[in-house]
Every structure is written in C-alpha cells, then in structure tokens.
Amino acid sequence: MALQDRQKINSLYAFLLIMPMYYEDPYLRELKVRVISRRGDFIKFDDTILFPGGGGQPHDTGYFKGDSFLARITDVRKDGDGIWHRIEILEGEPGDEGTLILDWERRYYLMKSHTGEHVLYRSLEKVSNIKFVKVEFDIPESILFVEGNVTLNEIERAENIANSIIGDKIQVTIEKRSIQDTGDVRIRRDRIRDEEVRIVRIGDFDSSACSGIHVKDTGEIGGIYVKRLRYSRYNEIIFMVDSEARREIEFSKNEYRRIRHLLNEYSSITERIKNMKEEIEKLREDYFRITETMFSFEKKIVDNVNVYYTTAEIGDFKGIQKRAYSISESERCVIIIGRKSMGRVEVINSTGIDFSWSEFIGERNLKGGGKVNFMISVPPERFESIFNEIMDRIEKGIRGSPL
C-alpha cells in the first residue's frame, strides 16, 4: 500500500475515533466495514456501529459476516490505538471485508435504560437531597447508586415525574462543549480527561455529561418502574424500562391481589404486613430467649472435663450459641453445636487444649475458621461421620492421646 493511501486511512480513522458511526447514527443496525488491523482475537475496523461501553453502559455485541464466514463479536474495547472487537469464529475464516451486524434488541433496551436513568435521577433530585455515585446498566434491570437518604415516598414521587417526562416525548440532543463552558451541566470533573465534553440534553429538564448512547426522545423509553430500593453502602435504586417495566408492574399487581386474598385483607395491606412483621420479630425474640435459658445439651465427662454436645434441629441457633458461651465462661469445658440443616459444626473451647482444627479440616477437604473456638462447614451427606470424628478428636485431645 502506498504511503499516501496509508496516511489517508490513518487520517480517516483518527476522525472516526472522534465521531464513530455508533455516535453519528445510533439507530444504524448494519454497516459494511473493512479490517485495518488484527491483534490476537481482536479486530479493528475502518468504522464501527458497536459501542465500546461508557457511562455505565455495557459494550455492544453483534456479528461480523462475510460471504464465506460468520463471527460473533463478544467484546468491544476502546484504547489509545482505536476500537477493538473480540471475535469468536462460528463459520469459515474472517476476511478483510464484511458487514457488522449489531445486536439491536440488546442495544436499544440499553439506550432506553440510559436515557431513562437520566430522567429518573433528575426527577429524584427534584424531590430528595441526593448525590450521584454511579450507574450500572443491564437487562432487564439497571441500578442507580446515590448518596443521601431516599425514602419510598420520594421514589414514588420521582417515578411519577419521570413517567410524565417520558409521556411528554421531549427531544434528546447531543452537543459538545469545552470543559470550561459546562455551566449548569451535571458533570463529574474528576472523571473527565478531555478538553471537550459530550453533553446529553433532555429539553430544559436535564443536561448531563455522558459518553453513552441515547434515544432521540423520552417517549421511546416507554415508561420507567422502580422495582426496589436497597440500602447498602449507597442507596441502590433498581429500575426497569419499557416492556420489562410493564411486565414487572403486571407481575406486582397480580402478586398484590394474591396477597390480599391470602390475608383476607382488603383495606390497608401495608399496615397489616407491618403488624405481622412486628409479631414475627417478637416471636423470634421470645424463641431466642427461651432457647438461651432452657436449652439442654447432652453431656459426657472425659478426664473430669465436661463435653457438651447437640445435633438438635430445634431451638434458635443463636440462642443455643449464647447458652454455650455462657456455660464456657463459667467452667472448663468443650461444647460442640452441630446442625445438619445448616451444614455446620461449631466447637467452643475453654480448656486451653489445642485440637488443631485447621489441620483437621485440611485433611478432610472441609472449610472453616477460628482460633480458640472453631466453625466447620460440613456437607449434609458427611455430617454424621464428621461429627463423630470431631467428638473422637476432642476425647483424644483431652486425654492427651495423639490426634
């Protein structure tokens, strides 16, 4: 290839890195392409409709197809040297020219989810004092992570605002600005490496720096539904869009009807369930206290050392533990608590004897941990034999016999 032609290609590719086809026309599903570089099972084309991921949105998947070959594209990555597509050969051997085929259903759902997240977050900002942390998109559910206290009441209000914006079919536009000229744009400057910033604008409702792929107007989102609010290090708002949102709403509606029928309650089911939870919690506490005060271990005496043990499936396990610790604090003993249904054996030891439990579990390919006291995970099918071996080992240890 002549140097002049190569320079033209490199110049063209540099331009495409600035505005690849997945940005220029996010709705394009097929594109004729030419291979310009190969690196192991990765290929670089002269253009691409497959998004390499960004803004929490996963990379696209698709196919590279020619007259005599077919390859699945399982990964798309962007680095300083371009956009690379990992291929998995299905038929033939990929040539230098072919057609890229986008997995459109997957991409389109992620586009709707991404624009939906912008709408939902801005709606939440209007009703709650929150701060954006990150977002993770997937099918059918995505997760918006925020800092700040968020209540179910606020979620419901934000959901209503978001669905109103979706119903208004507001135009979504993309523009580029200097990082110094972002004004009221929602932006995390610590994550921006370039001088220019890509801005996604939803009418006058929201504007945010974003590298993701979006729909043309909010109407395409088709509706948004918050399935769950989960409290962890950050508040996790799990949401769905379009047909998946409608399917989840229908499922929830049917479940709600079944619960009302089951409880024979047709007024405030929320209050009824709250009361039931309180009653269950009280019963659990009572069960714990009864177990703690009244549970009786079996006992054997080995060289004047009490060995308490149980494999009972009744009694609150934490209550049994507390009872065992109480006994071990008042006398020199060993207590073995085994529960087959939980697949565990716990050894509480106040004798000062080293039973070498790490060696024991290693020899039997078991898992466990601890120092003075030790917990051993035991498969149900091996429970009886392992429990008996533990009892034998404790007897030998107390008598001073080799373990």
BELDAGI-V111110 format. One line per field, one symbol per residue. ss: DSSP state (2 for helix, 1 for strand, 0 for the rest). phi: phi as a letter, one per 40 degrees, with the letter a starting at -180 (. if undefined). psi: psi as a letter, one per 30 degrees, with the letter a starting at -180 (. if undefined). Layout:
BEGIN
ss=???
phi=???
psi=???
END
This chain:
BEGIN
ss=0022222222222222220022220000011111111110011110000000010010000111100001111111111001111111111000001111110222222222222222222222222000111111000001111110000222222222222222200011111111222000010022200001111111000111100000001222200111111110001111111222222222222222222222200000222222222222222222222222220001111100111111000000222222222222220011111112220111111000000022222220001111000111100222222222222222222220000
phi=.cdcccccccccccccccbcccccacccbbacbbcbabagcbbbbcaabcccgiggccccbiabbbcbaabccbabbbbcbhbbbcbbcbagbdccbibcbcccdcdccccccccccdccccccdcbacbbcbabbcabcbbbbbbchcbbcdcdccccccdccccccfccbbbabbcccbcfcccabccbcbccbbcbbbbfccaaacabcbbccacdccghbbccabbcadbcbbcbbbfcccccccccccccccccccccfbbbccccccdcccccccccccccccccccbcbccabbbfgbcbcaabccbgcccccdccccccccbacabbbbbbcccgabbbbbbcgcccfcccdcccbfbbiaibccabbcbcdcbdcccccccccccdccccgccc
psi=kkeeeeeeeeeeeeefeeilffeeiffkfkkklkkflkjbgkkklflkgkkgllgfkllllbljkaeglkkkjfkkkkafgakkjkkjkekajkaflakkjkieeeeeeeeeeeeeeeeeeeeeeffljlkkdlkjklkfklkkklklkkleeeeeeeeeeefeeeffhkkklklklkffhfbgkjkjfffkflfkkkkjkibgekkkkkglkllelfffeglkkjekjkkbelkjjklllbeeeeeeeeeeeeeeeeeeeefhkgcjeeeeeeeeeeeeeeeeeeeeeeeeffkkllklkjhgkkjklkgkflkkeeeeeeeeeeefffljlkkjjkjeffhlkkkkjgffkjgheeeeeefghlkallcelkkkkkkefgeeeeeeeeeeeeeeeefglk.
END
